[in-house]
Amino acid sequence: MNKSKEIAELKELLSDWKWRITSWRLYKIKNKAGQVVPFIPNPYQLDLINNLSYKNLVLKARQLWFSTMIQILMLDQALFRNNIACWVIAQGLNEAKSIFNNKIRFAYNNLPEWLKEHRPLARDSADTLEFNNGSSIYVWTSFRWGTLQYIHISEYGKICAKYPERAKEINTWALEAVWAWNYVFIESTAEGKSGDFYDKTMKAMRLASEGKVLNEHEYKFFFYAWWEVEEYRLPDPYLTLTQETLKYFEELESEYWIICDEQQKKWYQVKQEEKHDDMLREYPSTPEEAFKVAIAWSYYKKRINIALKSNRLSGLPYEPSLPVHLWMDIWWAWWGDDMTVWFFQVFGKEYRFIDYWEGTGFSMQDLHAEVLMDKTYKWGTMFMPHDAKVHSQNDWKTREETMKELWYKVKVLERWAISDRIQAVRDNFKYCYFDKANCSTALDKLGEYRRKWNESIWGFTDQPDHANSHCADWFGYSMIWIQEIVKKDKPINTGPPPAFFNRMTGKMQWPWMGNNRFWL
């Protein structure tokens, strides 16, 4: 009778998935010392377990073992539920093999014998475990077919940064394979302000700040900072805190009400000396700080950080006595031209970037009527790329001819090598100033302009990644041209254009009061 009661109690406990993964009785892992120990969720893992939503996005500090916990949870579901398909997407093949062998397969091999006998393997391959109940768990670098009940994307920020095409495939195929009322886990450290991970994080943070009740399609945001981890402390009585460290924690307390004790500050200081610019990414104090990262393969991020510290991103007023020059990049699409435009003034040795605009599906006439006409700037020279001489199929005019007919002073530039443009930016960025209201987004794009990752050589190439290239390319062209103009000491404007007849509207249009145009 007692034995029957024990069996009944055990069956009741086994029906509770939270008990199964937190009881210490079923699952084992390797700890940091390589020892086989029961899986005991830490406080951060327990917080995630107790607050799960259907879609979960975790931004975290390093070494909190969320990946291990999520994979234990998925293995548990595959063992105790029938016909469940679980998939883990890793950032690379080596990571996929490590996850599968050291976490998932290891946990299964160390299950109690009675459970392995009850749930034997129907298939065991290099990336797949299938069980006799029709459930399975896979580990790979992507996904393109089938329907899933659970998916875990590990280090999605790194995938978005290094492999944008694979990130697009994951977003298009893998995440769409998980139907409503099933579970998605995305966990990663941050990798800069671009890519799908950044976009999803910003949206999830906004929903969290609004206190919205989430539906089954919206991501629940989880953030775990380094200062919440009890072991991140250093009780060293002989270590002296630097002025830089003290200033950092004073700002942390005043802006975010985050109060750290002396041992935490000492730990952070020592770690920061090891990690340098990677500290913000790997051990962030706030979600916003996680994305303020100097990526190792970024061309300009370190210079941007210096500019920020030097207060060169601030309120930058338009100077009416100086012309505003335009740097345009244009790339063709069947529905119209996509464009980016930098607006800047030369003030002595200061290059003042006062505005930035980008748009999709615009013609040259649209740019003039919908964007430039709303600006109150006195125009100087409009610099356009070499393909501005290509004829349009609509009116057989070039973009250069179209803008000249609208009375802009246009100069079409020859091609310059990418390496020359990058070097020109590096040489002249110390003279650049940016308007905070108009150029913050563009400055983020410059910071994300980086070398392209090549998986076949497992390293960075000498060529830039296409992401953010349109913004960065013509910033580089501006640096070359300004450099040449400064050397030759020649003016680059002829003042505002005269009055002209606008064929698009059938009305006269002319500059007035510093090119503040009015329609008649």
N, C-alpha and C positions, 0 to 999 in steps of 0.2 A: 504493500500500500504506500509506504513512504517513497519507494522507488518510483512508483507510478506518479506520485505527486511531484517528485523532482523532475521527472520527464515532462510533465504537463507545464510546470513552471519554466523549464528550459525552452520549451516550444513557444511559450508566450513571450519570453525575452527575445528569442530569435526572430520573432515576427516584427520586432522594432529595429529599424535600420540604425537609428542613433545609438541604441545600446550595443549593437553588433560592432560598430567601428570605434566606440569609446570604452568598451568593457575591458580592454587589455587582453582578452581571452582568445580572440580569433586570429588577429593579424600581427605579423612581425615585420620589422624593418632593420636595416643597418643604420646604426647611429654614426656620428661624426668620427668616432674612433674605430669604425669598422666592425663593431660588435653586434651580434644578433640580439635584439631586444624587442619586447612587446611594443606595439604602436600605441603611444599615449599622446593624444592630442594636446598641443600646447594651448595657452589661452587664446591666441589669435586664430588658430584652427577651430577651436570650439566656438568662437564668436561667429565665424563663417558658417559652421554647421548649424548653429541655432538660429541663424537669420537668413537662410537660403531663400532665394527667389528662383523663378524659372530661368532667368538670364542674369548671370552674375559676373561683374567686372571687378577685378582685384588689382589695385595699384599698390605696390608694396616695396619695403626695404628688402635687402637680400637676406638669405639664410633663415627665412621663416618657415620653410618646408611646406608651403601651400601646395606645390605640385605633388608631393608625396601624399598629402591628405586627400586631394581630389582623385588621384589614381586609386587609392584604397577604397574610396567611396564608389567609384565606378566598378571596380572589381567586385565589391560587395553586391552591387545591384545585379551584375551579370550572374553571380553565384546564386542569388536568392530569388530572382525573378526570371520568368520564362520569356524567351524570344526578345531579349533586350540587346540592341546594338550600341556599343560604346566605342568611341574613337578618340585617340589622343593625337594631336598634331604638334610635332616638335619643330624647332627652328632649323635643324639640320639632321643629316643621316646619323652622325655620331651621337647626337643628343637623343634621337629616336631609339637607337640601339641601347643606349644607357638606360633610358626610361623603361624600356620593355624588359631588359634582363635584370637590372638592379632593383627595380621597384615592383613591377607587375608580376613578372614570372617568379621573382624572389618571394613575394608575398604569398603567391599560390603554393609554391613548393614548401613553404613553412606553415601551411595551414594545419590544424589538427587532423589526424589521420581519418577520423570518422567523417569529417567534412569532405576531404578529398575522395573518400570512397563513395560518398553520397553524390558528389558532383565531379565525376571524372572528365578528363579532356576528350573531346571528340576530334580535335585537331590541335596540333602544337607545331607552329612554324616559327620562322625568324621574326615575324612581326604580328602574329595572331595567336590568340587562345580562344578556342571554341569549346563550349561545354555541352554536356548531354541534354541540357534543357533548351537548346536552341539559342542560347545567349552567347555573345562573343565580345571580345575586346581587342581592338587593333591599335597599333602605333605606327605612324608614318609622318611624312612631311607635308601631305596635302590630302584632299579628298575630292572625288568627282562623281560618285555614283551612290545610289541607294538612299535609304531613310535611316535616320539615327534617332535614338532616344536620349543619348548623352554624348556631349562632345567637350573636350578640354583642349584649348589652344594655349600651349605653354610658350611664354616669352613672345607674345604677339607683337609687342613693341619692337623687338629686334627683327622679327620677320618683316614688318612694315618698313623698317629702315633699310635693311639689307636687300630684301627681295620684294620690291613693290608689286611685281607681276604676280608672284605667288600669293601675296596678301590680297590682291584683287580676286584671285581664284578662290581663296578661302572665304572671302566675304560673299562672293557670288554663288559658290557651289556648296561649300561645307556648312556654312551657317544656315543656308536655306534648306538643307537636308534635315534640320531639326524642326519638327513641327511644333505648333503651339502646345503648351502644357507639358513640354519636355525640357531638358536641362542643358544650359550652355554655361561653361566656365571659361572665362578669359582672364589669365593672370600674367602679369609682366612688370618688370621695371620700366621706367620711361625711356624713350629714345628720341627726344626732340619734339618740336611742335609741328609735326606733319604726319600724314598717314592715317589709316583707318583706326588704329588703336587710340591715337590722340583725339580723333573726332568722336569716337564712341565714349571716351573718358570725359570729354568736355560736356557732352550731352547728358551722361549719367550724373555728373557732378551738378549740373544745372537742375535736373529733376530732383536730386537729393536736397539741394538748397531750397527748392520750392516746397518740399514736403509732399510732393504728389503721390497719390496712391497709384502704384505701378500696375500696368496691365501686363499680360503675358509676353508682349513683344518688347518691353522696355527693360533696360539693364539696371540692376541695382548696383550702386557704387559702394565699394569697400576700399578703405585706405588704412594702411598700417605703417606708422612712422617708426623710425629707429628708436626714438626716445620712449616708446611704449614697451620696448623689449628690456626686460629686467637685467639680462646678462650684458647689455651694452653699457658697461661701467668700468672705470679704471681707478682703483683705490691706490694711487701712487702719491705719497706725501711729498715727494721730491720734485714732482713735475710742476712747473710754473705755467699758468695760463697766459697766453700772449694777448696783446691789445686787440689784435684782429679777432681772436676767439671771443673775448669779452664783448666786443662790439656786436658780433654776430648774434650772441645770445641775448644781448640787450634789445636788439631789433626784433628777435623772435618773441620776446616777452611783451614788448610794447605793441607789436602789430597783431600777434596771434594769441596772446595770453598763454604761451607755452613756457612753463617754468621748469628748468632743469637744475639739478644739483651739481655740485663741484665734480663729483666722480663721473657723471655723464658728460660734462663739458671736457674733462680731461680725455675721456675715451674718444669723443668726437675730434678733438684737436689732433691726437695721435693718428687716428684713422684718416683725417683729412690730409695730413702730411704724406700719407701713403697713396691715397687715391687722387689727390689734386682735383682736377675738374670733374672727375667721375664721381666724386662724393655726393653731389646733388642728385645724380641719377640713382646710385646704388643705396644711398642712405638718406632719403629725403626727410625733411622735417614737416613739410606741408605738401599737399597735392600740387599746388602751383609751383613750388620749388622743384619738384621732380622733373618738370619739363624745362627748367632753366639749366640746360646742360650743354657743355662745350663738347660736342661729339668729336671723337678722335679723328674721324675722317672728314670733318667739315673743313671747308677752305677758309671761312671767314669768322667762325664763331668766337674764337679767342679775341679777335680784333673788335668784334661787336661787344663782347663783355667789357673790354677796356673802354669803349665808347660810352657804355652805360654807366660805368663807374665815374667817368669824366663828365657826366651830365651833358652828353652831346645828343641825347634823345630828350627833347623838352619842347615847350611851346616855342615854335619858331615862326615869327611873324613874316608875312609877305612884305618885301621891300618894294614899294611902288616905283622907286627911281631906277630899279634894275630890271632888265628883261627876264622873263621866265622861259627857259629852253625846255623842249620836250624830247625825250628819248623813247622811241616806240619799238616794240617788238611785235611782229605780226606773224601768225601762223594760220594757214588756210584751212577752212572747213567748208563743207558743201552748203551749210546754212548761212555762212557769212564768215568774216574774219574774227578770230580771237586775238585780243590785243592786251598788251601791258604798256603803260605810259608812266615814266618818271618825270616829274616837274622839278626843276632845280634852278637856282641862281648862283652866280659866282660873285662872292663878296670878298674882294681882296684874295687872300689865300684860303678862305673858307668856302667849301662847296656845300651849299645849303639845299638839301632835298626837302622841299616844302610840301610836296603832295605826291600821291601815287594812285593809279587807277588801273583796274583790269576788268575786262568784260568778255562775254562770249556771244557770238552771232552778230557782231557789229560790222556794218559797212563803214567806209570812210565818211560818207555823208552823215551816218548815225553818230559817229564819233564827234563830228563837228557840231551837229545840232543838239545832241542830247547830253554831251559831256563838256566840250570846250566852251560852248556858248554860255554855260552856267558859271564858268570861272571868271573872276574879275581881274585876271592877270594881264599884264602887258607882255605880249608874246615876242620872243626872240626867234630862235631857229628851231625848226622841227627836224630832228634827226631820225631817219628811217633806215631799215635794213636793205640789203642789196636786192631782195625780191620785191621791193616796192616798184621796181621797173617792169614787173611782170604784168601783162595786159589782162584785164578782167574780161570774162566771157559775156558780161551783161552789156557793157558799153564800149568795150575794146579800148578803154583808157587804162593807163597804169595808175597805181595808187598815188604815185608822185604827181602825175598830171592832175588828178582829182583834187589833191590838197593845194596845189598851186593855183588852180582855178578858184579855190575858196580863199585865195590871197594869203596863204601861209608861206613863209620863207622856208623852203625845204632843202635839205641836203641828204642825199642818199650815200651811205657809207660803204666802203669796200669791206671785204671780209678781213677780220683779224683772227689770228690763231687763238684758240682757247687759252693756251698757256700764257700768251701775252696779256689777255684780258685779266686773268687771275692775278698775274704779277702786278699789273697796274693797280688793281684794287688793293693788294697788300701794301704797295708803296704809298698810296695816297689816301688810305682810309683814315689816317690820323687827321686829315683836313676836313672830313665829312661831318656834317651836322644834319639831324633829322627832326622833322616835326612829329611830336608824339601822337597827336590826334590823327594825322593823315598817313603816317608812314610806319606805325608799329607793326602792322600785319606784314608789310613788305620787308621790314627788317627781320622778322621771324623767318620769312622765306629765304632771305640771304643767309641766315644762320643755318638753314637746313640744306643749303647747296653743298654737295659733298661728292667725294669720289665714288665711283660705282663698284659695288662688290661683285666679285667673280667667284662663283661657287666651285668651278672646276679647278681653280688654282688656290682656293681658300684664302683669298686675299683681295686687296683693293687694286683696281686698275689705275692707269694714269688719266682715264677719261672720267668726266663728271657724270653723275646720275641725271637722268632726264628730269626727274622731279624738281620743280622750282627753277628750272633752267631759264625759262623765259624772263622771269623777274631778274635773275642774276646775270644773264648774258648781257642785257643792255645796261645794267649797272656797270659791268666791266667795260663796255664800249664807252660809256660816259667818262670813265676814269682815263682811258687812253686818249680820248679827244681833248678832255680838259688838260691833260698832261702836255699834249702837243701845243695847244693854244697858249698855255702858260709859258712854255719854252719859247714860242715864236712871238709872244706878246701881241697877238692880233685880236681885234674885237670879233665877236661871233654873233652880232645882231645888227639889224638895220632899223630897229624900231617897229612900231605898229604898222599894219598894212593900211592902204587907202580904202575909201568906200568902194563897194562893188555890188554888182547885181547877182543875187543868189538865185540860181535857176531852180533850185529845189522848191523854193517857196514862191518864186515870182515876185520878190520884193527886194528893195534896196536895203543894204546893211552896211554900217560903217562903225569904226571905233569911236568911242567917246569917253572922255575922262579916264585915260589910261587903259583903253581897250575894253571898257565895260560896255558891251554891245547892246543895242536896243533894236527891236524890230519896228518897222513902220508899215 
